């Protein structure tokens, strides 16, 4: 009964999604709506997975500084990984959630220098926080309510003096005496002197112009003169004059006039007091925010003194009664029964009624967190196409702490699916690639320049697992679908079972005969197509009288190779490789091979089809289309086409094909 009773001030779990972790919130108010439901006004607390990577690095540096200052004992990498799940970030953000979404209680404490971080791992449902997160400004700041514990802030207790031992310390440097109870004056004489001091204060307010405006009546001036500031000044005057009444009287009324003593309650105007009450209602006892937003012309000490004097007035008593009456009308606690409905992410076993995510899961999958193969209940976790799952205990850990017990790469993938990052957290190339003003050509260049070369070096065990678990891996199917994920954990688990049985008959791995690097480079250099560079200073003459050729024919000609149209360049053989010979033509200058820069990726070519090219394409049969696609270097023969526009300019003469090619040039027939 007590476990399901939730009160104001409790830290609780809220569930907003069946697959995402719980939200950690603190209940501020419990309100009953018009339709009878209960809503909870809560304070938001954020996890590490809810903030950006830059703020996570800032939190890591703060954690390292805390460990160095507090001299924390060393922990393992797995414990350090789990401690990140126990860290929360407080915020000033409020929200209203249905009370029926509460899934249990938890404990959240402010991290102290005397705490040992590993103790939080031993306690269930226990969290800590040390930084405050601002969801609007996206900043992390230290909490102002820090508990200052340690040798830096506490005084050292001196050793106890022995019996009869005198204290040789200089008492005047350690403290200042403001009142002596063993003075020669009686209590009646002291009271008479205090009455005289109040009378002098009333007369001083009558002479002061500003006081006469604030307290226009004699009763208000006398009440202001009877405050504690006047009595403190009178008793301090007696102490400084050695409790001599004659000297103290003359000190109260010096040569310039009577002494006027005023406190913060008298210095503040009525409008400033109203502003203070409004700020106190909004911010509470956060005097820094009150001064910054409401009373910037007041000092912090003045605001604090006014607060404690304001608590002695009738205004404070009236507001306290109003708040008590308002609190009586609100709910103090609410009973929420235990949530027993099955989670939609449960994987239903074979033979029972299939659930939402139960169908389609392969056998032999292990838990992504603890890698166990046996569990009373399994839950689907992560992206649906990954087919990952968690056991019952790891699923509860994921829902409560927002992570897995062991670090894994799939945890980041699940985080990106459940809560996609904003564009501000992306890198510069990613943000530019998503920009609507970036063309596809510039985007391809950008990605090409930022791409890094990597080498996949497999271990001997991985190569053995490929051959032994060929039925599970299905390499031919995986090669045809390189984007489909492969569950490496299941293959490793199956390989560990089959490996002892196959140890008697070792696998025969035939070594591949690889060509030397010099031979491969030579072949690639011979096959690399290069464009001759035009020497600087030579300009190509332009014949402005030449008319534009037919659009349809130009489109067809541009699709064929340059060698088959203009007769320039190297002739190509039937298999697509250039024919090399030891002789070089005298008409062609020697071309020096240039090294291609892979970063300078060319712009993508866009082919815009016209009506004539579409008509020619329809005239080709399916077999001819496939043959032309396999051999794009050969000229194309079209037997019958639709009528084409009359040719205005003479056609460019087509060079004869290479003798090795049996095809004919393009023939256009009406």
Secondary structure as a PSIPRED ss2 file (coil, helix, strand):
# PSIPRED VFORMAT (PSIPRED V4.0)

   1 X C   1.000  0.000  0.000
   2 X C   1.000  0.000  0.000
   3 X C   1.000  0.000  0.000
   4 X C   1.000  0.000  0.000
   5 X E   0.000  0.000  1.000
   6 X E   0.000  0.000  1.000
   7 X E   0.000  0.000  1.000
   8 X C   1.000  0.000  0.000
   9 X C   1.000  0.000  0.000
  10 X C   1.000  0.000  0.000
  11 X E   0.000  0.000  1.000
  12 X E   0.000  0.000  1.000
  13 X E   0.000  0.000  1.000
  14 X E   0.000  0.000  1.000
  15 X C   1.000  0.000  0.000
  16 X C   1.000  0.000  0.000
  17 X C   1.000  0.000  0.000
  18 X C   1.000  0.000  0.000
  19 X C   1.000  0.000  0.000
  20 X C   1.000  0.000  0.000
  21 X C   1.000  0.000  0.000
  22 X C   1.000  0.000  0.000
  23 X E   0.000  0.000  1.000
  24 X E   0.000  0.000  1.000
  25 X E   0.000  0.000  1.000
  26 X E   0.000  0.000  1.000
  27 X E   0.000  0.000  1.000
  28 X E   0.000  0.000  1.000
  29 X E   0.000  0.000  1.000
  30 X E   0.000  0.000  1.000
  31 X E   0.000  0.000  1.000
  32 X E   0.000  0.000  1.000
  33 X C   1.000  0.000  0.000
  34 X C   1.000  0.000  0.000
  35 X C   1.000  0.000  0.000
  36 X C   1.000  0.000  0.000
  37 X C   1.000  0.000  0.000
  38 X E   0.000  0.000  1.000
  39 X E   0.000  0.000  1.000
  40 X E   0.000  0.000  1.000
  41 X E   0.000  0.000  1.000
  42 X E   0.000  0.000  1.000
  43 X E   0.000  0.000  1.000
  44 X E   0.000  0.000  1.000
  45 X E   0.000  0.000  1.000
  46 X E   0.000  0.000  1.000
  47 X C   1.000  0.000  0.000
  48 X H   0.000  1.000  0.000
  49 X H   0.000  1.000  0.000
  50 X H   0.000  1.000  0.000
  51 X C   1.000  0.000  0.000
  52 X C   1.000  0.000  0.000
  53 X H   0.000  1.000  0.000
  54 X H   0.000  1.000  0.000
  55 X H   0.000  1.000  0.000
  56 X H   0.000  1.000  0.000
  57 X H   0.000  1.000  0.000
  58 X H   0.000  1.000  0.000
  59 X H   0.000  1.000  0.000
  60 X H   0.000  1.000  0.000
  61 X H   0.000  1.000  0.000
  62 X H   0.000  1.000  0.000
  63 X H   0.000  1.000  0.000
  64 X H   0.000  1.000  0.000
  65 X H   0.000  1.000  0.000
  66 X H   0.000  1.000  0.000
  67 X H   0.000  1.000  0.000
  68 X H   0.000  1.000  0.000
  69 X H   0.000  1.000  0.000
  70 X H   0.000  1.000  0.000
  71 X C   1.000  0.000  0.000
  72 X C   1.000  0.000  0.000
  73 X C   1.000  0.000  0.000
  74 X C   1.000  0.000  0.000
  75 X C   1.000  0.000  0.000
  76 X C   1.000  0.000  0.000
  77 X H   0.000  1.000  0.000
  78 X H   0.000  1.000  0.000
  79 X H   0.000  1.000  0.000
  80 X H   0.000  1.000  0.000
  81 X H   0.000  1.000  0.000
  82 X H   0.000  1.000  0.000
  83 X H   0.000  1.000  0.000
  84 X H   0.000  1.000  0.000
  85 X H   0.000  1.000  0.000
  86 X H   0.000  1.000  0.000
  87 X E   0.000  0.000  1.000
  88 X E   0.000  0.000  1.000
  89 X E   0.000  0.000  1.000
  90 X E   0.000  0.000  1.000
  91 X E   0.000  0.000  1.000
  92 X E   0.000  0.000  1.000
  93 X E   0.000  0.000  1.000
  94 X E   0.000  0.000  1.000
  95 X E   0.000  0.000  1.000
  96 X E   0.000  0.000  1.000
  97 X E   0.000  0.000  1.000
  98 X E   0.000  0.000  1.000
  99 X H   0.000  1.000  0.000
 100 X H   0.000  1.000  0.000
 101 X H   0.000  1.000  0.000
 102 X E   0.000  0.000  1.000
 103 X E   0.000  0.000  1.000
 104 X E   0.000  0.000  1.000
 105 X E   0.000  0.000  1.000
 106 X E   0.000  0.000  1.000
 107 X E   0.000  0.000  1.000
 108 X E   0.000  0.000  1.000
 109 X E   0.000  0.000  1.000
 110 X E   0.000  0.000  1.000
 111 X C   1.000  0.000  0.000
 112 X C   1.000  0.000  0.000
 113 X C   1.000  0.000  0.000
 114 X C   1.000  0.000  0.000
 115 X C   1.000  0.000  0.000
 116 X C   1.000  0.000  0.000
 117 X C   1.000  0.000  0.000
 118 X H   0.000  1.000  0.000
 119 X H   0.000  1.000  0.000
 120 X H   0.000  1.000  0.000
 121 X H   0.000  1.000  0.000
 122 X H   0.000  1.000  0.000
 123 X C   1.000  0.000  0.000
 124 X C   1.000  0.000  0.000
 125 X C   1.000  0.000  0.000
 126 X E   0.000  0.000  1.000
 127 X E   0.000  0.000  1.000
 128 X E   0.000  0.000  1.000
 129 X E   0.000  0.000  1.000
 130 X E   0.000  0.000  1.000
 131 X E   0.000  0.000  1.000
 132 X E   0.000  0.000  1.000
 133 X E   0.000  0.000  1.000
 134 X E   0.000  0.000  1.000
 135 X C   1.000  0.000  0.000
 136 X C   1.000  0.000  0.000
 137 X C   1.000  0.000  0.000
 138 X C   1.000  0.000  0.000
 139 X E   0.000  0.000  1.000
 140 X E   0.000  0.000  1.000
 141 X E   0.000  0.000  1.000
 142 X E   0.000  0.000  1.000
 143 X C   1.000  0.000  0.000
 144 X C   1.000  0.000  0.000
 145 X C   1.000  0.000  0.000
 146 X C   1.000  0.000  0.000
 147 X C   1.000  0.000  0.000
 148 X C   1.000  0.000  0.000
 149 X C   1.000  0.000  0.000
 150 X C   1.000  0.000  0.000
 151 X C   1.000  0.000  0.000
 152 X C   1.000  0.000  0.000
 153 X C   1.000  0.000  0.000
 154 X C   1.000  0.000  0.000
 155 X C   1.000  0.000  0.000
 156 X C   1.000  0.000  0.000
 157 X C   1.000  0.000  0.000
 158 X C   1.000  0.000  0.000
 159 X C   1.000  0.000  0.000
 160 X C   1.000  0.000  0.000
 161 X C   1.000  0.000  0.000
 162 X C   1.000  0.000  0.000
 163 X C   1.000  0.000  0.000
 164 X C   1.000  0.000  0.000
 165 X C   1.000  0.000  0.000
 166 X C   1.000  0.000  0.000
 167 X C   1.000  0.000  0.000
 168 X C   1.000  0.000  0.000
 169 X C   1.000  0.000  0.000
 170 X C   1.000  0.000  0.000
 171 X H   0.000  1.000  0.000
 172 X H   0.000  1.000  0.000
 173 X H   0.000  1.000  0.000
 174 X H   0.000  1.000  0.000
 175 X C   1.000  0.000  0.000
 176 X C   1.000  0.000  0.000
 177 X C   1.000  0.000  0.000
 178 X C   1.000  0.000  0.000
 179 X C   1.000  0.000  0.000
 180 X C   1.000  0.000  0.000
 181 X C   1.000  0.000  0.000
 182 X C   1.000  0.000  0.000
 183 X C   1.000  0.000  0.000
 184 X C   1.000  0.000  0.000
 185 X C   1.000  0.000  0.000
 186 X C   1.000  0.000  0.000
 187 X H   0.000  1.000  0.000
 188 X H   0.000  1.000  0.000
 189 X H   0.000  1.000  0.000
 190 X H   0.000  1.000  0.000
 191 X H   0.000  1.000  0.000
 192 X H   0.000  1.000  0.000
 193 X H   0.000  1.000  0.000
 194 X H   0.000  1.000  0.000
 195 X H   0.000  1.000  0.000
 196 X H   0.000  1.000  0.000
 197 X H   0.000  1.000  0.000
 198 X H   0.000  1.000  0.000
 199 X H   0.000  1.000  0.000
 200 X H   0.000  1.000  0.000
 201 X H   0.000  1.000  0.000
 202 X H   0.000  1.000  0.000
 203 X H   0.000  1.000  0.000
 204 X H   0.000  1.000  0.000
 205 X H   0.000  1.000  0.000
 206 X H   0.000  1.000  0.000
 207 X H   0.000  1.000  0.000
 208 X C   1.000  0.000  0.000
 209 X H   0.000  1.000  0.000
 210 X H   0.000  1.000  0.000
 211 X H   0.000  1.000  0.000
 212 X H   0.000  1.000  0.000
 213 X H   0.000  1.000  0.000
 214 X H   0.000  1.000  0.000
 215 X C   1.000  0.000  0.000
 216 X C   1.000  0.000  0.000
 217 X C   1.000  0.000  0.000
 218 X H   0.000  1.000  0.000
 219 X H   0.000  1.000  0.000
 220 X H   0.000  1.000  0.000
 221 X H   0.000  1.000  0.000
 222 X H   0.000  1.000  0.000
 223 X H   0.000  1.000  0.000
 224 X H   0.000  1.000  0.000
 225 X H   0.000  1.000  0.000
 226 X C   1.000  0.000  0.000
 227 X C   1.000  0.000  0.000
 228 X H   0.000  1.000  0.000
 229 X H   0.000  1.000  0.000
 230 X H   0.000  1.000  0.000
 231 X H   0.000  1.000  0.000
 232 X H   0.000  1.000  0.000
 233 X H   0.000  1.000  0.000
 234 X H   0.000  1.000  0.000
 235 X H   0.000  1.000  0.000
 236 X H   0.000  1.000  0.000
 237 X H   0.000  1.000  0.000
 238 X H   0.000  1.000  0.000
 239 X H   0.000  1.000  0.000
 240 X H   0.000  1.000  0.000
 241 X C   1.000  0.000  0.000
 242 X C   1.000  0.000  0.000
 243 X C   1.000  0.000  0.000
 244 X C   1.000  0.000  0.000
 245 X H   0.000  1.000  0.000
 246 X H   0.000  1.000  0.000
 247 X H   0.000  1.000  0.000
 248 X H   0.000  1.000  0.000
 249 X H   0.000  1.000  0.000
 250 X H   0.000  1.000  0.000
 251 X H   0.000  1.000  0.000
 252 X H   0.000  1.000  0.000
 253 X E   0.000  0.000  1.000
 254 X E   0.000  0.000  1.000
 255 X C   1.000  0.000  0.000
 256 X C   1.000  0.000  0.000
 257 X E   0.000  0.000  1.000
 258 X E   0.000  0.000  1.000
 259 X C   1.000  0.000  0.000
 260 X C   1.000  0.000  0.000
 261 X C   1.000  0.000  0.000
 262 X C   1.000  0.000  0.000
 263 X C   1.000  0.000  0.000
 264 X H   0.000  1.000  0.000
 265 X H   0.000  1.000  0.000
 266 X H   0.000  1.000  0.000
 267 X H   0.000  1.000  0.000
 268 X C   1.000  0.000  0.000
 269 X C   1.000  0.000  0.000
 270 X H   0.000  1.000  0.000
 271 X H   0.000  1.000  0.000
 272 X H   0.000  1.000  0.000
 273 X H   0.000  1.000  0.000
 274 X H   0.000  1.000  0.000
 275 X H   0.000  1.000  0.000
 276 X H   0.000  1.000  0.000
 277 X H   0.000  1.000  0.000
 278 X H   0.000  1.000  0.000
 279 X H   0.000  1.000  0.000
 280 X H   0.000  1.000  0.000
 281 X H   0.000  1.000  0.000
 282 X H   0.000  1.000  0.000
 283 X H   0.000  1.000  0.000
 284 X C   1.000  0.000  0.000
 285 X C   1.000  0.000  0.000
 286 X C   1.000  0.000  0.000
 287 X H   0.000  1.000  0.000
 288 X H   0.000  1.000  0.000
 289 X H   0.000  1.000  0.000
 290 X H   0.000  1.000  0.000
 291 X H   0.000  1.000  0.000
 292 X H   0.000  1.000  0.000
 293 X H   0.000  1.000  0.000
 294 X C   1.000  0.000  0.000
 295 X C   1.000  0.000  0.000
 296 X C   1.000  0.000  0.000
 297 X C   1.000  0.000  0.000
 298 X C   1.000  0.000  0.000
 299 X C   1.000  0.000  0.000
 300 X H   0.000  1.000  0.000
 301 X H   0.000  1.000  0.000
 302 X H   0.000  1.000  0.000
 303 X H   0.000  1.000  0.000
 304 X H   0.000  1.000  0.000
 305 X H   0.000  1.000  0.000
 306 X H   0.000  1.000  0.000
 307 X H   0.000  1.000  0.000
 308 X H   0.000  1.000  0.000
 309 X H   0.000  1.000  0.000
 310 X H   0.000  1.000  0.000
 311 X C   1.000  0.000  0.000
 312 X C   1.000  0.000  0.000
 313 X C   1.000  0.000  0.000
 314 X H   0.000  1.000  0.000
 315 X H   0.000  1.000  0.000
 316 X H   0.000  1.000  0.000
 317 X H   0.000  1.000  0.000
 318 X H   0.000  1.000  0.000
 319 X H   0.000  1.000  0.000
 320 X H   0.000  1.000  0.000
 321 X H   0.000  1.000  0.000
 322 X H   0.000  1.000  0.000
 323 X H   0.000  1.000  0.000
 324 X H   0.000  1.000  0.000
 325 X H   0.000  1.000  0.000
 326 X H   0.000  1.000  0.000
 327 X H   0.000  1.000  0.000
 328 X H   0.000  1.000  0.000
 329 X H   0.000  1.000  0.000
 330 X C   1.000  0.000  0.000
 331 X C   1.000  0.000  0.000
 332 X C   1.000  0.000  0.000
 333 X E   0.000  0.000  1.000
 334 X E   0.000  0.000  1.000
 335 X E   0.000  0.000  1.000
 336 X C   1.000  0.000  0.000
 337 X C   1.000  0.000  0.000
 338 X C   1.000  0.000  0.000
 339 X C   1.000  0.000  0.000
 340 X C   1.000  0.000  0.000
 341 X C   1.000  0.000  0.000
 342 X C   1.000  0.000  0.000
 343 X C   1.000  0.000  0.000
 344 X C   1.000  0.000  0.000
 345 X C   1.000  0.000  0.000
 346 X E   0.000  0.000  1.000
 347 X E   0.000  0.000  1.000
 348 X C   1.000  0.000  0.000
 349 X C   1.000  0.000  0.000
 350 X C   1.000  0.000  0.000
 351 X C   1.000  0.000  0.000
 352 X C   1.000  0.000  0.000
 353 X C   1.000  0.000  0.000
 354 X C   1.000  0.000  0.000
 355 X C   1.000  0.000  0.000
 356 X C   1.000  0.000  0.000
 357 X C   1.000  0.000  0.000
 358 X C   1.000  0.000  0.000
 359 X C   1.000  0.000  0.000
 360 X C   1.000  0.000  0.000
 361 X C   1.000  0.000  0.000
 362 X C   1.000  0.000  0.000
 363 X C   1.000  0.000  0.000
 364 X C   1.000  0.000  0.000
 365 X C   1.000  0.000  0.000
 366 X C   1.000  0.000  0.000
 367 X C   1.000  0.000  0.000
 368 X C   1.000  0.000  0.000
 369 X C   1.000  0.000  0.000
 370 X C   1.000  0.000  0.000
 371 X C   1.000  0.000  0.000
 372 X C   1.000  0.000  0.000
 373 X C   1.000  0.000  0.000
 374 X C   1.000  0.000  0.000
 375 X C   1.000  0.000  0.000
 376 X C   1.000  0.000  0.000
 377 X C   1.000  0.000  0.000
 378 X E   0.000  0.000  1.000
 379 X E   0.000  0.000  1.000
 380 X E   0.000  0.000  1.000
 381 X E   0.000  0.000  1.000
 382 X C   1.000  0.000  0.000
 383 X C   1.000  0.000  0.000
 384 X H   0.000  1.000  0.000
 385 X H   0.000  1.000  0.000
 386 X H   0.000  1.000  0.000
 387 X C   1.000  0.000  0.000
 388 X E   0.000  0.000  1.000
 389 X E   0.000  0.000  1.000
 390 X E   0.000  0.000  1.000
 391 X C   1.000  0.000  0.000
 392 X H   0.000  1.000  0.000
 393 X H   0.000  1.000  0.000
 394 X H   0.000  1.000  0.000
 395 X H   0.000  1.000  0.000
 396 X H   0.000  1.000  0.000
 397 X H   0.000  1.000  0.000
 398 X H   0.000  1.000  0.000
 399 X H   0.000  1.000  0.000
 400 X H   0.000  1.000  0.000
 401 X H   0.000  1.000  0.000
 402 X C   1.000  0.000  0.000
 403 X C   1.000  0.000  0.000
 404 X C   1.000  0.000  0.000
 405 X C   1.000  0.000  0.000
 406 X C   1.000  0.000  0.000
 407 X C   1.000  0.000  0.000
 408 X C   1.000  0.000  0.000
 409 X C   1.000  0.000  0.000
 410 X H   0.000  1.000  0.000
 411 X H   0.000  1.000  0.000
 412 X H   0.000  1.000  0.000
 413 X H   0.000  1.000  0.000
 414 X H   0.000  1.000  0.000
 415 X H   0.000  1.000  0.000
 416 X H   0.000  1.000  0.000
 417 X H   0.000  1.000  0.000
 418 X H   0.000  1.000  0.000
 419 X C   1.000  0.000  0.000
 420 X C   1.000  0.000  0.000
 421 X C   1.000  0.000  0.000
 422 X C   1.000  0.000  0.000
 423 X H   0.000  1.000  0.000
 424 X H   0.000  1.000  0.000
 425 X H   0.000  1.000  0.000
 426 X C   1.000  0.000  0.000
 427 X C   1.000  0.000  0.000
 428 X H   0.000  1.000  0.000
 429 X H   0.000  1.000  0.000
 430 X H   0.000  1.000  0.000
 431 X H   0.000  1.000  0.000
 432 X H   0.000  1.000  0.000
 433 X H   0.000  1.000  0.000
 434 X C   1.000  0.000  0.000
 435 X C   1.000  0.000  0.000
 436 X C   1.000  0.000  0.000
 437 X C   1.000  0.000  0.000
 438 X C   1.000  0.000  0.000
 439 X C   1.000  0.000  0.000
 440 X H   0.000  1.000  0.000
 441 X H   0.000  1.000  0.000
 442 X H   0.000  1.000  0.000
 443 X H   0.000  1.000  0.000
 444 X H   0.000  1.000  0.000
 445 X H   0.000  1.000  0.000
 446 X H   0.000  1.000  0.000
 447 X H   0.000  1.000  0.000
 448 X H   0.000  1.000  0.000
 449 X H   0.000  1.000  0.000
 450 X H   0.000  1.000  0.000
 451 X C   1.000  0.000  0.000
 452 X C   1.000  0.000  0.000
 453 X C   1.000  0.000  0.000
 454 X C   1.000  0.000  0.000
 455 X C   1.000  0.000  0.000
 456 X C   1.000  0.000  0.000
 457 X C   1.000  0.000  0.000
 458 X C   1.000  0.000  0.000
 459 X C   1.000  0.000  0.000
 460 X H   0.000  1.000  0.000
 461 X H   0.000  1.000  0.000
 462 X H   0.000  1.000  0.000
 463 X H   0.000  1.000  0.000
 464 X H   0.000  1.000  0.000
 465 X H   0.000  1.000  0.000
 466 X H   0.000  1.000  0.000
 467 X H   0.000  1.000  0.000
 468 X H   0.000  1.000  0.000
 469 X C   1.000  0.000  0.000
 470 X H   0.000  1.000  0.000
 471 X H   0.000  1.000  0.000
 472 X H   0.000  1.000  0.000
 473 X H   0.000  1.000  0.000
 474 X C   1.000  0.000  0.000
 475 X H   0.000  1.000  0.000
 476 X H   0.000  1.000  0.000
 477 X H   0.000  1.000  0.000
 478 X H   0.000  1.000  0.000
 479 X H   0.000  1.000  0.000
 480 X H   0.000  1.000  0.000
 481 X C   1.000  0.000  0.000
 482 X C   1.000  0.000  0.000
 483 X C   1.000  0.000  0.000
 484 X C   1.000  0.000  0.000
 485 X C   1.000  0.000  0.000
 486 X C   1.000  0.000  0.000
 487 X C   1.000  0.000  0.000
 488 X H   0.000  1.000  0.000
 489 X H   0.000  1.000  0.000
 490 X H   0.000  1.000  0.000
 491 X H   0.000  1.000  0.000
 492 X H   0.000  1.000  0.000
 493 X H   0.000  1.000  0.000
 494 X H   0.000  1.000  0.000
 495 X H   0.000  1.000  0.000
 496 X H   0.000  1.000  0.000
 497 X H   0.000  1.000  0.000
 498 X H   0.000  1.000  0.000
 499 X H   0.000  1.000  0.000
 500 X C   1.000  0.000  0.000
 501 X H   0.000  1.000  0.000
 502 X H   0.000  1.000  0.000
 503 X H   0.000  1.000  0.000
 504 X C   1.000  0.000  0.000
 505 X C   1.000  0.000  0.000
 506 X C   1.000  0.000  0.000
 507 X C   1.000  0.000  0.000
 508 X C   1.000  0.000  0.000
 509 X C   1.000  0.000  0.000
 510 X C   1.000  0.000  0.000
 511 X C   1.000  0.000  0.000
 512 X C   1.000  0.000  0.000
 513 X C   1.000  0.000  0.000
 514 X C   1.000  0.000  0.000
 515 X C   1.000  0.000  0.000
 516 X C   1.000  0.000  0.000
 517 X H   0.000  1.000  0.000
 518 X H   0.000  1.000  0.000
 519 X H   0.000  1.000  0.000
 520 X H   0.000  1.000  0.000
 521 X H   0.000  1.000  0.000
 522 X H   0.000  1.000  0.000
 523 X H   0.000  1.000  0.000
 524 X H   0.000  1.000  0.000
 525 X H   0.000  1.000  0.000
 526 X H   0.000  1.000  0.000
 527 X H   0.000  1.000  0.000
 528 X C   1.000  0.000  0.000
 529 X C   1.000  0.000  0.000
 530 X C   1.000  0.000  0.000
 531 X C   1.000  0.000  0.000
 532 X C   1.000  0.000  0.000
 533 X C   1.000  0.000  0.000
 534 X C   1.000  0.000  0.000
 535 X C   1.000  0.000  0.000
 536 X C   1.000  0.000  0.000
 537 X C   1.000  0.000  0.000
 538 X C   1.000  0.000  0.000
 539 X C   1.000  0.000  0.000
 540 X C   1.000  0.000  0.000
 541 X C   1.000  0.000  0.000
 542 X C   1.000  0.000  0.000
 543 X C   1.000  0.000  0.000
 544 X C   1.000  0.000  0.000
 545 X C   1.000  0.000  0.000
 546 X C   1.000  0.000  0.000
 547 X C   1.000  0.000  0.000
 548 X C   1.000  0.000  0.000
 549 X C   1.000  0.000  0.000
 550 X C   1.000  0.000  0.000
 551 X H   0.000  1.000  0.000
 552 X H   0.000  1.000  0.000
 553 X H   0.000  1.000  0.000
 554 X H   0.000  1.000  0.000
 555 X H   0.000  1.000  0.000
 556 X H   0.000  1.000  0.000
 557 X H   0.000  1.000  0.000
 558 X H   0.000  1.000  0.000
 559 X H   0.000  1.000  0.000
 560 X C   1.000  0.000  0.000
 561 X C   1.000  0.000  0.000
 562 X H   0.000  1.000  0.000
 563 X H   0.000  1.000  0.000
 564 X H   0.000  1.000  0.000
 565 X H   0.000  1.000  0.000
 566 X C   1.000  0.000  0.000
 567 X C   1.000  0.000  0.000
 568 X C   1.000  0.000  0.000
 569 X C   1.000  0.000  0.000
 570 X C   1.000  0.000  0.000
 571 X C   1.000  0.000  0.000
 572 X E   0.000  0.000  1.000
 573 X C   1.000  0.000  0.000
 574 X C   1.000  0.000  0.000
 575 X C   1.000  0.000  0.000
 576 X C   1.000  0.000  0.000
 577 X C   1.000  0.000  0.000
 578 X E   0.000  0.000  1.000
 579 X C   1.000  0.000  0.000
 580 X C   1.000  0.000  0.000
 581 X C   1.000  0.000  0.000
 582 X C   1.000  0.000  0.000
 583 X C   1.000  0.000  0.000
 584 X C   1.000  0.000  0.000
 585 X C   1.000  0.000  0.000
 586 X C   1.000  0.000  0.000
 587 X C   1.000  0.000  0.000
 588 X C   1.000  0.000  0.000
 589 X C   1.000  0.000  0.000
 590 X C   1.000  0.000  0.000
 591 X C   1.000  0.000  0.000
 592 X C   1.000  0.000  0.000
 593 X C   1.000  0.000  0.000
 594 X C   1.000  0.000  0.000
 595 X C   1.000  0.000  0.000
 596 X C   1.000  0.000  0.000
 597 X C   1.000  0.000  0.000
 598 X C   1.000  0.000  0.000
 599 X C   1.000  0.000  0.000
 600 X C   1.000  0.000  0.000
 601 X C   1.000  0.000  0.000
 602 X C   1.000  0.000  0.000
 603 X C   1.000  0.000  0.000
 604 X C   1.000  0.000  0.000
 605 X C   1.000  0.000  0.000
 606 X C   1.000  0.000  0.000
 607 X C   1.000  0.000  0.000
 608 X C   1.000  0.000  0.000
 609 X C   1.000  0.000  0.000
 610 X C   1.000  0.000  0.000
 611 X H   0.000  1.000  0.000
 612 X H   0.000  1.000  0.000
 613 X H   0.000  1.000  0.000
 614 X H   0.000  1.000  0.000
 615 X H   0.000  1.000  0.000
 616 X H   0.000  1.000  0.000
 617 X H   0.000  1.000  0.000
 618 X H   0.000  1.000  0.000
 619 X H   0.000  1.000  0.000
 620 X C   1.000  0.000  0.000
 621 X C   1.000  0.000  0.000
 622 X H   0.000  1.000  0.000
 623 X H   0.000  1.000  0.000
 624 X H   0.000  1.000  0.000
 625 X H   0.000  1.000  0.000
 626 X H   0.000  1.000  0.000
 627 X H   0.000  1.000  0.000
 628 X H   0.000  1.000  0.000
 629 X H   0.000  1.000  0.000
 630 X H   0.000  1.000  0.000
 631 X C   1.000  0.000  0.000
 632 X C   1.000  0.000  0.000
 633 X C   1.000  0.000  0.000
 634 X C   1.000  0.000  0.000
 635 X C   1.000  0.000  0.000
 636 X C   1.000  0.000  0.000
 637 X C   1.000  0.000  0.000
 638 X C   1.000  0.000  0.000
 639 X C   1.000  0.000  0.000
 640 X C   1.000  0.000  0.000
 641 X C   1.000  0.000  0.000
 642 X C   1.000  0.000  0.000
 643 X C   1.000  0.000  0.000
 644 X C   1.000  0.000  0.000
 645 X C   1.000  0.000  0.000
 646 X C   1.000  0.000  0.000
 647 X C   1.000  0.000  0.000
 648 X C   1.000  0.000  0.000
 649 X C   1.000  0.000  0.000
 650 X C   1.000  0.000  0.000
 651 X C   1.000  0.000  0.000
 652 X C   1.000  0.000  0.000
 653 X C   1.000  0.000  0.000
 654 X C   1.000  0.000  0.000
 655 X C   1.000  0.000  0.000
 656 X C   1.000  0.000  0.000
 657 X C   1.000  0.000  0.000
 658 X C   1.000  0.000  0.000
 659 X C   1.000  0.000  0.000
 660 X C   1.000  0.000  0.000
 661 X C   1.000  0.000  0.000
 662 X C   1.000  0.000  0.000
 663 X C   1.000  0.000  0.000
 664 X C   1.000  0.000  0.000
 665 X C   1.000  0.000  0.000
 666 X C   1.000  0.000  0.000
 667 X C   1.000  0.000  0.000
 668 X C   1.000  0.000  0.000
 669 X C   1.000  0.000  0.000
 670 X C   1.000  0.000  0.000
